[in-house]
Amino acid sequence: MTWQISSVIPVWVLSLVGAIVIAVVLPRDQYLTWVAIVLAGAVILTFLIQLGLRRTEGFVVRAMASIGISALILAIASGVVAVLG
């Protein structure tokens, strides 16, 4: 179970750091464009990590956890930016 969690945490961290950076650095009108780019990066990183593990058992669950929580992180960050901005 530890290797499963450790294979999805880097994707979550990328999403969180990406959301924070684009919320702080970019103007509000470009925020949603960059959120999509961060999510695309999370998807690519997910598949790079999961295919690099070479473990077939639990692949779909790990990929869903990585991408799903990343999308949730970015959705929450978008809501916070919309309320505050």
mmCIF file as gemmi writes it, N, C-alpha and C atoms, coordinates in Angstrom:
data_model
loop_
_atom_site.group_PDB
_atom_site.id
_atom_site.type_symbol
_atom_site.label_atom_id
_atom_site.label_alt_id
_atom_site.label_comp_id
_atom_site.label_asym_id
_atom_site.label_entity_id
_atom_site.label_seq_id
_atom_site.pdbx_PDB_ins_code
_atom_site.Cartn_x
_atom_site.Cartn_y
_atom_site.Cartn_z
_atom_site.occupancy
_atom_site.B_iso_or_equiv
_atom_site.pdbx_formal_charge
_atom_site.auth_seq_id
_atom_site.auth_asym_id
_atom_site.pdbx_PDB_model_num
ATOM 1 N N . MET Axp A 1 ? 0.816 -1.2 0 1 0 ? 1 A 1
ATOM 2 C CA . MET Axp A 1 ? 0 0 0 1 0 ? 1 A 1
ATOM 3 C C . MET Axp A 1 ? 0.862 1.268 0 1 0 ? 1 A 1
ATOM 4 N N . THR Axp A 2 ? 2.037 1.2 0.594 1 0 ? 2 A 1
ATOM 5 C CA . THR Axp A 2 ? 2.879 2.394 0.668 1 0 ? 2 A 1
ATOM 6 C C . THR Axp A 2 ? 3.349 2.832 -0.71 1 0 ? 2 A 1
ATOM 7 N N . TRP Axp A 3 ? 3.703 1.877 -1.557 1 0 ? 3 A 1
ATOM 8 C CA . TRP Axp A 3 ? 4.166 2.259 -2.882 1 0 ? 3 A 1
ATOM 9 C C . TRP Axp A 3 ? 3.02 2.834 -3.712 1 0 ? 3 A 1
ATOM 10 N N . GLN Axp A 4 ? 1.78 2.434 -3.405 1 0 ? 4 A 1
ATOM 11 C CA . GLN Axp A 4 ? 0.645 3 -4.13 1 0 ? 4 A 1
ATOM 12 C C . GLN Axp A 4 ? 0.44 4.465 -3.758 1 0 ? 4 A 1
ATOM 13 N N . ILE Axp A 5 ? 0.497 4.759 -2.468 1 0 ? 5 A 1
ATOM 14 C CA . ILE Axp A 5 ? 0.332 6.146 -2.024 1 0 ? 5 A 1
ATOM 15 C C . ILE Axp A 5 ? 1.507 7.002 -2.494 1 0 ? 5 A 1
ATOM 16 N N . SER Axp A 6 ? 2.699 6.463 -2.401 1 0 ? 6 A 1
ATOM 17 C CA . SER Axp A 6 ? 3.864 7.243 -2.804 1 0 ? 6 A 1
ATOM 18 C C . SER Axp A 6 ? 3.914 7.474 -4.314 1 0 ? 6 A 1
ATOM 19 N N . SER Axp A 7 ? 3.14 6.732 -5.068 1 0 ? 7 A 1
ATOM 20 C CA . SER Axp A 7 ? 3.123 6.956 -6.516 1 0 ? 7 A 1
ATOM 21 C C . SER Axp A 7 ? 2.09 8.005 -6.928 1 0 ? 7 A 1
ATOM 22 N N . VAL Axp A 8 ? 1.177 8.381 -6.043 1 0 ? 8 A 1
ATOM 23 C CA . VAL Axp A 8 ? 0.186 9.397 -6.393 1 0 ? 8 A 1
ATOM 24 C C . VAL Axp A 8 ? 0.455 10.747 -5.734 1 0 ? 8 A 1
ATOM 25 N N . ILE Axp A 9 ? 1.197 10.754 -4.643 1 0 ? 9 A 1
ATOM 26 C CA . ILE Axp A 9 ? 1.454 12.007 -3.917 1 0 ? 9 A 1
ATOM 27 C C . ILE Axp A 9 ? 2.21 13.037 -4.766 1 0 ? 9 A 1
ATOM 28 N N . PRO Axp A 10 ? 3.2 12.665 -5.582 1 0 ? 10 A 1
ATOM 29 C CA . PRO Axp A 10 ? 3.868 13.692 -6.407 1 0 ? 10 A 1
ATOM 30 C C . PRO Axp A 10 ? 2.911 14.417 -7.35 1 0 ? 10 A 1
ATOM 31 N N . VAL Axp A 11 ? 1.909 13.731 -7.845 1 0 ? 11 A 1
ATOM 32 C CA . VAL Axp A 11 ? 0.943 14.363 -8.746 1 0 ? 11 A 1
ATOM 33 C C . VAL Axp A 11 ? 0.082 15.353 -7.969 1 0 ? 11 A 1
ATOM 34 N N . TRP Axp A 12 ? -0.306 14.983 -6.758 1 0 ? 12 A 1
ATOM 35 C CA . TRP Axp A 12 ? -1.093 15.892 -5.927 1 0 ? 12 A 1
ATOM 36 C C . TRP Axp A 12 ? -0.294 17.135 -5.578 1 0 ? 12 A 1
ATOM 37 N N . VAL Axp A 13 ? 0.984 16.941 -5.263 1 0 ? 13 A 1
ATOM 38 C CA . VAL Axp A 13 ? 1.846 18.074 -4.913 1 0 ? 13 A 1
ATOM 39 C C . VAL Axp A 13 ? 2.012 18.993 -6.121 1 0 ? 13 A 1
ATOM 40 N N . LEU Axp A 14 ? 2.197 18.415 -7.314 1 0 ? 14 A 1
ATOM 41 C CA . LEU Axp A 14 ? 2.293 19.224 -8.534 1 0 ? 14 A 1
ATOM 42 C C . LEU Axp A 14 ? 1.04 20.067 -8.712 1 0 ? 14 A 1
ATOM 43 N N . SER Axp A 15 ? -0.122 19.484 -8.506 1 0 ? 15 A 1
ATOM 44 C CA . SER Axp A 15 ? -1.369 20.214 -8.68 1 0 ? 15 A 1
ATOM 45 C C . SER Axp A 15 ? -1.511 21.34 -7.665 1 0 ? 15 A 1
ATOM 46 N N . LEU Axp A 16 ? -1.168 21.054 -6.424 1 0 ? 16 A 1
ATOM 47 C CA . LEU Axp A 16 ? -1.276 22.071 -5.376 1 0 ? 16 A 1
ATOM 48 C C . LEU Axp A 16 ? -0.293 23.213 -5.615 1 0 ? 16 A 1
ATOM 49 N N . VAL Axp A 17 ? 0.939 22.875 -5.91 1 0 ? 17 A 1
ATOM 50 C CA . VAL Axp A 17 ? 1.945 23.912 -6.174 1 0 ? 17 A 1
ATOM 51 C C . VAL Axp A 17 ? 1.576 24.704 -7.425 1 0 ? 17 A 1
ATOM 52 N N . GLY Axp A 18 ? 1.12 24.021 -8.457 1 0 ? 18 A 1
ATOM 53 C CA . GLY Axp A 18 ? 0.704 24.713 -9.681 1 0 ? 18 A 1
ATOM 54 C C . GLY Axp A 18 ? -0.456 25.657 -9.437 1 0 ? 18 A 1
ATOM 55 N N . ALA Axp A 19 ? -1.438 25.235 -8.642 1 0 ? 19 A 1
ATOM 56 C CA . ALA Axp A 19 ? -2.585 26.091 -8.343 1 0 ? 19 A 1
ATOM 57 C C . ALA Axp A 19 ? -2.152 27.32 -7.555 1 0 ? 19 A 1
ATOM 58 N N . ILE Axp A 20 ? -1.269 27.132 -6.601 1 0 ? 20 A 1
ATOM 59 C CA . ILE Axp A 20 ? -0.804 28.266 -5.793 1 0 ? 20 A 1
ATOM 60 C C . ILE Axp A 20 ? 0.006 29.237 -6.64 1 0 ? 20 A 1
ATOM 61 N N . VAL Axp A 21 ? 0.899 28.705 -7.456 1 0 ? 21 A 1
ATOM 62 C CA . VAL Axp A 21 ? 1.753 29.572 -8.28 1 0 ? 21 A 1
ATOM 63 C C . VAL Axp A 21 ? 0.927 30.376 -9.266 1 0 ? 21 A 1
ATOM 64 N N . ILE Axp A 22 ? 0.005 29.737 -9.957 1 0 ? 22 A 1
ATOM 65 C CA . ILE Axp A 22 ? -0.767 30.488 -10.952 1 0 ? 22 A 1
ATOM 66 C C . ILE Axp A 22 ? -1.756 31.441 -10.292 1 0 ? 22 A 1
ATOM 67 N N . ALA Axp A 23 ? -2.203 31.148 -9.082 1 0 ? 23 A 1
ATOM 68 C CA . ALA Axp A 23 ? -3.102 32.067 -8.378 1 0 ? 23 A 1
ATOM 69 C C . ALA Axp A 23 ? -2.349 33.315 -7.928 1 0 ? 23 A 1
ATOM 70 N N . VAL Axp A 24 ? -1.087 33.159 -7.577 1 0 ? 24 A 1
ATOM 71 C CA . VAL Axp A 24 ? -0.315 34.284 -7.057 1 0 ? 24 A 1
ATOM 72 C C . VAL Axp A 24 ? 0.322 35.093 -8.194 1 0 ? 24 A 1
ATOM 73 N N . VAL Axp A 25 ? 0.824 34.419 -9.203 1 0 ? 25 A 1
ATOM 74 C CA . VAL Axp A 25 ? 1.63 35.08 -10.229 1 0 ? 25 A 1
ATOM 75 C C . VAL Axp A 25 ? 0.804 35.659 -11.371 1 0 ? 25 A 1
ATOM 76 N N . LEU Axp A 26 ? -0.186 34.916 -11.85 1 0 ? 26 A 1
ATOM 77 C CA . LEU Axp A 26 ? -0.881 35.314 -13.071 1 0 ? 26 A 1
ATOM 78 C C . LEU Axp A 26 ? -2.083 36.211 -12.796 1 0 ? 26 A 1
ATOM 79 N N . PRO Axp A 27 ? -2.454 37.024 -13.79 1 0 ? 27 A 1
ATOM 80 C CA . PRO Axp A 27 ? -3.688 37.797 -13.653 1 0 ? 27 A 1
ATOM 81 C C . PRO Axp A 27 ? -4.918 36.883 -13.679 1 0 ? 27 A 1
ATOM 82 N N . ARG Axp A 28 ? -5.999 37.35 -13.12 1 0 ? 28 A 1
ATOM 83 C CA . ARG Axp A 28 ? -7.214 36.529 -12.963 1 0 ? 28 A 1
ATOM 84 C C . ARG Axp A 28 ? -7.809 36.074 -14.295 1 0 ? 28 A 1
ATOM 85 N N . ASP Axp A 29 ? -7.663 36.848 -15.345 1 0 ? 29 A 1
ATOM 86 C CA . ASP Axp A 29 ? -8.278 36.467 -16.614 1 0 ? 29 A 1
ATOM 87 C C . ASP Axp A 29 ? -7.555 35.308 -17.3 1 0 ? 29 A 1
ATOM 88 N N . GLN Axp A 30 ? -6.339 35.003 -16.879 1 0 ? 30 A 1
ATOM 89 C CA . GLN Axp A 30 ? -5.597 33.88 -17.454 1 0 ? 30 A 1
ATOM 90 C C . GLN Axp A 30 ? -5.615 32.647 -16.559 1 0 ? 30 A 1
ATOM 91 N N . TYR Axp A 31 ? -6.256 32.737 -15.411 1 0 ? 31 A 1
ATOM 92 C CA . TYR Axp A 31 ? -6.197 31.662 -14.426 1 0 ? 31 A 1
ATOM 93 C C . TYR Axp A 31 ? -6.757 30.348 -14.966 1 0 ? 31 A 1
ATOM 94 N N . LEU Axp A 32 ? -7.931 30.365 -15.554 1 0 ? 32 A 1
ATOM 95 C CA . LEU Axp A 32 ? -8.558 29.115 -16.006 1 0 ? 32 A 1
ATOM 96 C C . LEU Axp A 32 ? -7.782 28.438 -17.131 1 0 ? 32 A 1
ATOM 97 N N . THR Axp A 33 ? -7.133 29.217 -17.966 1 0 ? 33 A 1
ATOM 98 C CA . THR Axp A 33 ? -6.305 28.63 -19.02 1 0 ? 33 A 1
ATOM 99 C C . THR Axp A 33 ? -5.163 27.831 -18.411 1 0 ? 33 A 1
ATOM 100 N N . TRP Axp A 34 ? -4.514 28.41 -17.4 1 0 ? 34 A 1
ATOM 101 C CA . TRP Axp A 34 ? -3.381 27.75 -16.782 1 0 ? 34 A 1
ATOM 102 C C . TRP Axp A 34 ? -3.794 26.595 -15.884 1 0 ? 34 A 1
ATOM 103 N N . VAL Axp A 35 ? -5.012 26.645 -15.339 1 0 ? 35 A 1
ATOM 104 C CA . VAL Axp A 35 ? -5.511 25.505 -14.562 1 0 ? 35 A 1
ATOM 105 C C . VAL Axp A 35 ? -5.615 24.283 -15.462 1 0 ? 35 A 1
ATOM 106 N N . ALA Axp A 36 ? -6.095 24.479 -16.671 1 0 ? 36 A 1
ATOM 107 C CA . ALA Axp A 36 ? -6.191 23.37 -17.625 1 0 ? 36 A 1
ATOM 108 C C . ALA Axp A 36 ? -4.802 22.834 -17.975 1 0 ? 36 A 1
ATOM 109 N N . ILE Axp A 37 ? -3.833 23.714 -18.087 1 0 ? 37 A 1
ATOM 110 C CA . ILE Axp A 37 ? -2.472 23.278 -18.405 1 0 ? 37 A 1
ATOM 111 C C . ILE Axp A 37 ? -1.874 22.497 -17.241 1 0 ? 37 A 1
ATOM 112 N N . VAL Axp A 38 ? -2.12 22.944 -16.02 1 0 ? 38 A 1
ATOM 113 C CA . VAL Axp A 38 ? -1.632 22.211 -14.845 1 0 ? 38 A 1
ATOM 114 C C . VAL Axp A 38 ? -2.292 20.837 -14.762 1 0 ? 38 A 1
ATOM 115 N N . LEU Axp A 39 ? -3.588 20.766 -15.044 1 0 ? 39 A 1
ATOM 116 C CA . LEU Axp A 39 ? -4.268 19.475 -15.029 1 0 ? 39 A 1
ATOM 117 C C . LEU Axp A 39 ? -3.725 18.552 -16.117 1 0 ? 39 A 1
ATOM 118 N N . ALA Axp A 40 ? -3.428 19.088 -17.273 1 0 ? 40 A 1
ATOM 119 C CA . ALA Axp A 40 ? -2.823 18.279 -18.334 1 0 ? 40 A 1
ATOM 120 C C . ALA Axp A 40 ? -1.454 17.765 -17.901 1 0 ? 40 A 1
ATOM 121 N N . GLY Axp A 41 ? -0.691 18.598 -17.229 1 0 ? 41 A 1
ATOM 122 C CA . GLY Axp A 41 ? 0.6 18.159 -16.697 1 0 ? 41 A 1
ATOM 123 C C . GLY Axp A 41 ? 0.442 17.075 -15.654 1 0 ? 41 A 1
ATOM 124 N N . ALA Axp A 42 ? -0.615 17.173 -14.841 1 0 ? 42 A 1
ATOM 125 C CA . ALA Axp A 42 ? -0.884 16.143 -13.835 1 0 ? 42 A 1
ATOM 126 C C . ALA Axp A 42 ? -1.228 14.81 -14.496 1 0 ? 42 A 1
ATOM 127 N N . VAL Axp A 43 ? -1.984 14.868 -15.573 1 0 ? 43 A 1
ATOM 128 C CA . VAL Axp A 43 ? -2.336 13.633 -16.294 1 0 ? 43 A 1
ATOM 129 C C . VAL Axp A 43 ? -1.092 12.993 -16.899 1 0 ? 43 A 1
ATOM 130 N N . ILE Axp A 44 ? -0.25 13.807 -17.512 1 0 ? 44 A 1
ATOM 131 C CA . ILE Axp A 44 ? 0.972 13.273 -18.113 1 0 ? 44 A 1
ATOM 132 C C . ILE Axp A 44 ? 1.892 12.696 -17.047 1 0 ? 44 A 1
ATOM 133 N N . LEU Axp A 45 ? 2.059 13.418 -15.936 1 0 ? 45 A 1
ATOM 134 C CA . LEU Axp A 45 ? 2.9 12.922 -14.848 1 0 ? 45 A 1
ATOM 135 C C . LEU Axp A 45 ? 2.338 11.638 -14.248 1 0 ? 45 A 1
ATOM 136 N N . THR Axp A 46 ? 1.015 11.558 -14.149 1 0 ? 46 A 1
ATOM 137 C CA . THR Axp A 46 ? 0.38 10.34 -13.646 1 0 ? 46 A 1
ATOM 138 C C . THR Axp A 46 ? 0.773 9.142 -14.489 1 0 ? 46 A 1
ATOM 139 N N . PHE Axp A 47 ? 0.632 9.274 -15.79 1 0 ? 47 A 1
ATOM 140 C CA . PHE Axp A 47 ? 0.94 8.138 -16.649 1 0 ? 47 A 1
ATOM 141 C C . PHE Axp A 47 ? 2.43 7.827 -16.69 1 0 ? 47 A 1
ATOM 142 N N . LEU Axp A 48 ? 3.266 8.835 -16.6 1 0 ? 48 A 1
ATOM 143 C CA . LEU Axp A 48 ? 4.704 8.574 -16.545 1 0 ? 48 A 1
ATOM 144 C C . LEU Axp A 48 ? 5.066 7.784 -15.293 1 0 ? 48 A 1
ATOM 145 N N . ILE Axp A 49 ? 4.531 8.191 -14.161 1 0 ? 49 A 1
ATOM 146 C CA . ILE Axp A 49 ? 4.838 7.496 -12.906 1 0 ? 49 A 1
ATOM 147 C C . ILE Axp A 49 ? 4.242 6.092 -12.905 1 0 ? 49 A 1
ATOM 148 N N . GLN Axp A 50 ? 2.972 5.97 -13.267 1 0 ? 50 A 1
ATOM 149 C CA . GLN Axp A 50 ? 2.3 4.675 -13.18 1 0 ? 50 A 1
ATOM 150 C C . GLN Axp A 50 ? 2.854 3.671 -14.184 1 0 ? 50 A 1
ATOM 151 N N . LEU Axp A 51 ? 3.185 4.12 -15.367 1 0 ? 51 A 1
ATOM 152 C CA . LEU Axp A 51 ? 3.768 3.193 -16.342 1 0 ? 51 A 1
ATOM 153 C C . LEU Axp A 51 ? 5.214 2.867 -15.986 1 0 ? 51 A 1
ATOM 154 N N . GLY Axp A 52 ? 5.875 3.791 -15.306 1 0 ? 52 A 1
ATOM 155 C CA . GLY Axp A 52 ? 7.238 3.535 -14.86 1 0 ? 52 A 1
ATOM 156 C C . GLY Axp A 52 ? 7.318 2.507 -13.738 1 0 ? 52 A 1
ATOM 157 N N . LEU Axp A 53 ? 6.241 2.342 -12.986 1 0 ? 53 A 1
ATOM 158 C CA . LEU Axp A 53 ? 6.218 1.355 -11.899 1 0 ? 53 A 1
ATOM 159 C C . LEU Axp A 53 ? 6.228 -0.083 -12.412 1 0 ? 53 A 1
ATOM 160 N N . ARG Axp A 54 ? 5.654 -0.29 -13.575 1 0 ? 54 A 1
ATOM 161 C CA . ARG Axp A 54 ? 5.553 -1.624 -14.183 1 0 ? 54 A 1
ATOM 162 C C . ARG Axp A 54 ? 4.781 -2.601 -13.304 1 0 ? 54 A 1
ATOM 163 N N . ARG Axp A 55 ? 3.768 -2.1 -12.605 1 0 ? 55 A 1
ATOM 164 C CA . ARG Axp A 55 ? 2.882 -2.958 -11.812 1 0 ? 55 A 1
ATOM 165 C C . ARG Axp A 55 ? 1.491 -2.844 -12.408 1 0 ? 55 A 1
ATOM 166 N N . THR Axp A 56 ? 0.942 -3.948 -12.819 1 0 ? 56 A 1
ATOM 167 C CA . THR Axp A 56 ? -0.373 -3.911 -13.448 1 0 ? 56 A 1
ATOM 168 C C . THR Axp A 56 ? -1.51 -3.879 -12.432 1 0 ? 56 A 1
ATOM 169 N N . GLU Axp A 57 ? -1.296 -4.501 -11.278 1 0 ? 57 A 1
ATOM 170 C CA . GLU Axp A 57 ? -2.375 -4.532 -10.294 1 0 ? 57 A 1
ATOM 171 C C . GLU Axp A 57 ? -2.572 -3.146 -9.692 1 0 ? 57 A 1
ATOM 172 N N . GLY Axp A 58 ? -3.82 -2.689 -9.728 1 0 ? 58 A 1
ATOM 173 C CA . GLY Axp A 58 ? -4.159 -1.397 -9.156 1 0 ? 58 A 1
ATOM 174 C C . GLY Axp A 58 ? -3.853 -0.199 -10.025 1 0 ? 58 A 1
ATOM 175 N N . PHE Axp A 59 ? -3.524 -0.42 -11.287 1 0 ? 59 A 1
ATOM 176 C CA . PHE Axp A 59 ? -3.167 0.695 -12.168 1 0 ? 59 A 1
ATOM 177 C C . PHE Axp A 59 ? -4.309 1.694 -12.302 1 0 ? 59 A 1
ATOM 178 N N . VAL Axp A 60 ? -5.503 1.183 -12.55 1 0 ? 60 A 1
ATOM 179 C CA . VAL Axp A 60 ? -6.647 2.072 -12.764 1 0 ? 60 A 1
ATOM 180 C C . VAL Axp A 60 ? -6.972 2.848 -11.493 1 0 ? 60 A 1
ATOM 181 N N . VAL Axp A 61 ? -6.898 2.195 -10.358 1 0 ? 61 A 1
ATOM 182 C CA . VAL Axp A 61 ? -7.192 2.857 -9.084 1 0 ? 61 A 1
ATOM 183 C C . VAL Axp A 61 ? -6.166 3.946 -8.805 1 0 ? 61 A 1
ATOM 184 N N . ARG Axp A 62 ? -4.899 3.655 -9.024 1 0 ? 62 A 1
ATOM 185 C CA . ARG Axp A 62 ? -3.857 4.654 -8.798 1 0 ? 62 A 1
ATOM 186 C C . ARG Axp A 62 ? -4.004 5.831 -9.757 1 0 ? 62 A 1
ATOM 187 N N . ALA Axp A 63 ? -4.301 5.546 -11.02 1 0 ? 63 A 1
ATOM 188 C CA . ALA Axp A 63 ? -4.468 6.617 -11.997 1 0 ? 63 A 1
ATOM 189 C C . ALA Axp A 63 ? -5.696 7.47 -11.666 1 0 ? 63 A 1
ATOM 190 N N . MET Axp A 64 ? -6.786 6.816 -11.268 1 0 ? 64 A 1
ATOM 191 C CA . MET Axp A 64 ? -7.98 7.566 -10.889 1 0 ? 64 A 1
ATOM 192 C C . MET Axp A 64 ? -7.736 8.422 -9.664 1 0 ? 64 A 1
ATOM 193 N N . ALA Axp A 65 ? -7.01 7.891 -8.687 1 0 ? 65 A 1
ATOM 194 C CA . ALA Axp A 65 ? -6.709 8.654 -7.476 1 0 ? 65 A 1
ATOM 195 C C . ALA Axp A 65 ? -5.839 9.864 -7.808 1 0 ? 65 A 1
ATOM 196 N N . SER Axp A 66 ? -4.835 9.664 -8.634 1 0 ? 66 A 1
ATOM 197 C CA . SER Axp A 66 ? -3.944 10.774 -9.006 1 0 ? 66 A 1
ATOM 198 C C . SER Axp A 66 ? -4.697 11.874 -9.734 1 0 ? 66 A 1
ATOM 199 N N . ILE Axp A 67 ? -5.401 11.5 -10.779 1 0 ? 67 A 1
ATOM 200 C CA . ILE Axp A 67 ? -6.078 12.492 -11.61 1 0 ? 67 A 1
ATOM 201 C C . ILE Axp A 67 ? -7.3 13.066 -10.909 1 0 ? 67 A 1
ATOM 202 N N . GLY Axp A 68 ? -8.043 12.236 -10.209 1 0 ? 68 A 1
ATOM 203 C CA . GLY Axp A 68 ? -9.254 12.702 -9.535 1 0 ? 68 A 1
ATOM 204 C C . GLY Axp A 68 ? -8.962 13.705 -8.429 1 0 ? 68 A 1
ATOM 205 N N . ILE Axp A 69 ? -8.009 13.396 -7.576 1 0 ? 69 A 1
ATOM 206 C CA . ILE Axp A 69 ? -7.666 14.325 -6.492 1 0 ? 69 A 1
ATOM 207 C C . ILE Axp A 69 ? -7.009 15.581 -7.053 1 0 ? 69 A 1
ATOM 208 N N . SER Axp A 70 ? -6.239 15.442 -8.118 1 0 ? 70 A 1
ATOM 209 C CA . SER Axp A 70 ? -5.652 16.626 -8.755 1 0 ? 70 A 1
ATOM 210 C C . SER Axp A 70 ? -6.741 17.548 -9.292 1 0 ? 70 A 1
ATOM 211 N N . ALA Axp A 71 ? -7.738 16.972 -9.934 1 0 ? 71 A 1
ATOM 212 C CA . ALA Axp A 71 ? -8.856 17.776 -10.435 1 0 ? 71 A 1
ATOM 213 C C . ALA Axp A 71 ? -9.61 18.433 -9.276 1 0 ? 71 A 1
ATOM 214 N N . LEU Axp A 72 ? -9.776 17.704 -8.176 1 0 ? 72 A 1
ATOM 215 C CA . LEU Axp A 72 ? -10.445 18.257 -7.002 1 0 ? 72 A 1
ATOM 216 C C . LEU Axp A 72 ? -9.639 19.407 -6.401 1 0 ? 72 A 1
ATOM 217 N N . ILE Axp A 73 ? -8.339 19.249 -6.298 1 0 ? 73 A 1
ATOM 218 C CA . ILE Axp A 73 ? -7.473 20.321 -5.782 1 0 ? 73 A 1
ATOM 219 C C . ILE Axp A 73 ? -7.596 21.565 -6.649 1 0 ? 73 A 1
ATOM 220 N N . LEU Axp A 74 ? -7.559 21.381 -7.958 1 0 ? 74 A 1
ATOM 221 C CA . LEU Axp A 74 ? -7.643 22.524 -8.858 1 0 ? 74 A 1
ATOM 222 C C . LEU Axp A 74 ? -9.031 23.149 -8.853 1 0 ? 74 A 1
ATOM 223 N N . ALA Axp A 75 ? -10.073 22.35 -8.663 1 0 ? 75 A 1
ATOM 224 C CA . ALA Axp A 75 ? -11.43 22.892 -8.577 1 0 ? 75 A 1
ATOM 225 C C . ALA Axp A 75 ? -11.604 23.726 -7.312 1 0 ? 75 A 1
ATOM 226 N N . ILE Axp A 76 ? -11.09 23.234 -6.201 1 0 ? 76 A 1
ATOM 227 C CA . ILE Axp A 76 ? -11.165 24 -4.952 1 0 ? 76 A 1
ATOM 228 C C . ILE Axp A 76 ? -10.367 25.293 -5.072 1 0 ? 76 A 1
ATOM 229 N N . ALA Axp A 77 ? -9.182 25.208 -5.659 1 0 ? 77 A 1
ATOM 230 C CA . ALA Axp A 77 ? -8.365 26.411 -5.838 1 0 ? 77 A 1
ATOM 231 C C . ALA Axp A 77 ? -9.06 27.404 -6.753 1 0 ? 77 A 1
ATOM 232 N N . SER Axp A 78 ? -9.721 26.922 -7.789 1 0 ? 78 A 1
ATOM 233 C CA . SER Axp A 78 ? -10.454 27.816 -8.691 1 0 ? 78 A 1
ATOM 234 C C . SER Axp A 78 ? -11.61 28.49 -7.966 1 0 ? 78 A 1
ATOM 235 N N . GLY Axp A 79 ? -12.292 27.74 -7.115 1 0 ? 79 A 1
ATOM 236 C CA . GLY Axp A 79 ? -13.368 28.333 -6.329 1 0 ? 79 A 1
ATOM 237 C C . GLY Axp A 79 ? -12.867 29.397 -5.378 1 0 ? 79 A 1
ATOM 238 N N . VAL Axp A 80 ? -11.738 29.144 -4.742 1 0 ? 80 A 1
ATOM 239 C CA . VAL Axp A 80 ? -11.147 30.138 -3.833 1 0 ? 80 A 1
ATOM 240 C C . VAL Axp A 80 ? -10.733 31.386 -4.594 1 0 ? 80 A 1
ATOM 241 N N . VAL Axp A 81 ? -10.124 31.211 -5.75 1 0 ? 81 A 1
ATOM 242 C CA . VAL Axp A 81 ? -9.711 32.369 -6.558 1 0 ? 81 A 1
ATOM 243 C C . VAL Axp A 81 ? -10.929 33.139 -7.039 1 0 ? 81 A 1
ATOM 244 N N . ALA Axp A 82 ? -11.999 32.44 -7.401 1 0 ? 82 A 1
ATOM 245 C CA . ALA Axp A 82 ? -13.214 33.119 -7.859 1 0 ? 82 A 1
ATOM 246 C C . ALA Axp A 82 ? -13.86 33.927 -6.736 1 0 ? 82 A 1
ATOM 247 N N . VAL Axp A 83 ? -13.859 33.371 -5.52 1 0 ? 83 A 1
ATOM 248 C CA . VAL Axp A 83 ? -14.458 34.08 -4.39 1 0 ? 83 A 1
ATOM 249 C C . VAL Axp A 83 ? -13.606 35.269 -3.975 1 0 ? 83 A 1
ATOM 250 N N . LEU Axp A 84 ? -12.307 35.073 -3.916 1 0 ? 84 A 1
ATOM 251 C CA . LEU Axp A 84 ? -11.404 36.138 -3.45 1 0 ? 84 A 1
ATOM 252 C C . LEU Axp A 84 ? -11.093 37.171 -4.523 1 0 ? 84 A 1
ATOM 253 N N . GLY Axp A 85 ? -11.19 36.765 -5.779 1 0 ? 85 A 1
ATOM 254 C CA . GLY Axp A 85 ? -10.796 37.671 -6.853 1 0 ? 85 A 1
ATOM 255 C C . GLY Axp A 85 ? -11.976 38.354 -7.415 1 0 ? 85 A 1
